[in-house]
Amino acid sequence: MERDFAVARLRANSETVAAMVRWVSDDQARWKPTPEAWSVLEVVCHLGDEEREDFRQRVDYILHRPGEPWPPIQPEAWVTARAYNERDLTPMLDDFLRERHESLRWLRSLQDAAWERVVTHPRGGEIRAIDMLAAWVAHDHLHIRQLNELHWQFLAGQVLPESLDYAGGW
């Protein structure tokens, strides 16, 4: 994968996330299909924190500080520890988009970066900078899929007793 492709995908993915959540009501933003599932709001908060504290930072560590230990992160624990579902969607979306803009600016600034540099991740084994960049793009797609599923599940709950069968199976 090339950096320019990844940057283009990251930009497009941020636009997709924005389009998927910008019109969501407060009730839908906080709604969860099950108590342990994430809400739309929690996904958006997670994306902002991951942008700032995970992917951009880890690519930087691989490229510019290969021997230094990575700062610890706890993305799953942050959902409750940082009270994501008590926040407001619009500022959290704006935060994610601002952080993504900064990531894109930073990625474009990297000239002659050592994308093939390898470090050893404590849980994941050897990982190259380009692998981390690819994982960043893939992470977006996982959460875009999650947001899409949350939209479908919310809709299904809103239309009862009507049927969604004609649309096709989920």
Residue pairs with C-beta under 8 A, 6 or more apart in sequence:
1 130
1 133
1 134
1 137
3 107
3 110
3 113
3 115
3 130
3 133
6 107
6 133
6 134
6 136
6 137
7 104
7 107
7 108
9 137
9 140
10 100
10 103
10 104
10 107
10 136
10 137
10 140
11 100
11 104
13 137
13 140
13 141
13 144
14 96
14 97
14 100
14 101
14 140
16 144
17 44
17 47
17 93
17 96
17 140
17 143
17 144
17 147
18 93
18 97
20 144
20 147
20 148
20 151
21 29
21 40
21 44
21 89
21 93
21 147
22 93
24 40
24 89
26 88
26 89
28 40
28 154
29 39
29 40
29 41
29 89
30 39
30 40
30 41
30 85
31 39
31 40
31 150
31 154
32 38
32 39
32 85
33 150
33 153
33 154
33 157
38 46
38 79
38 146
38 150
39 84
39 85
39 150
40 89
40 147
40 150
40 151
41 84
41 85
41 87
41 89
41 92
42 79
42 84
42 85
43 143
43 146
43 147
43 150
44 89
44 92
44 93
44 96
45 78
45 79
45 82
45 84
45 87
45 92
46 75
46 78
46 79
46 84
46 143
47 96
47 140
47 143
48 92
48 95
48 96
48 99
49 75
49 78
49 82
50 75
50 139
51 96
51 99
51 100
51 103
52 99
53 71
53 73
54 73
54 75
55 103
55 132
55 135
55 136
55 139
56 99
56 102
56 103
56 106
57 70
57 71
58 70
58 132
59 107
59 129
59 132
59 133
59 136
60 106
61 68
61 70
61 119
62 117
62 119
62 127
62 128
62 129
62 132
63 110
63 113
63 114
63 115
63 117
63 129
66 117
66 119
70 121
74 81
78 84
79 85
84 92
107 133
113 129
114 129
115 128
115 129
115 130
115 133
116 128
116 129
116 130
117 128
117 129
118 126
118 127
118 128
119 126
119 127
120 126
120 127
121 127
149 170
152 170
155 164
156 164
156 170
164 170
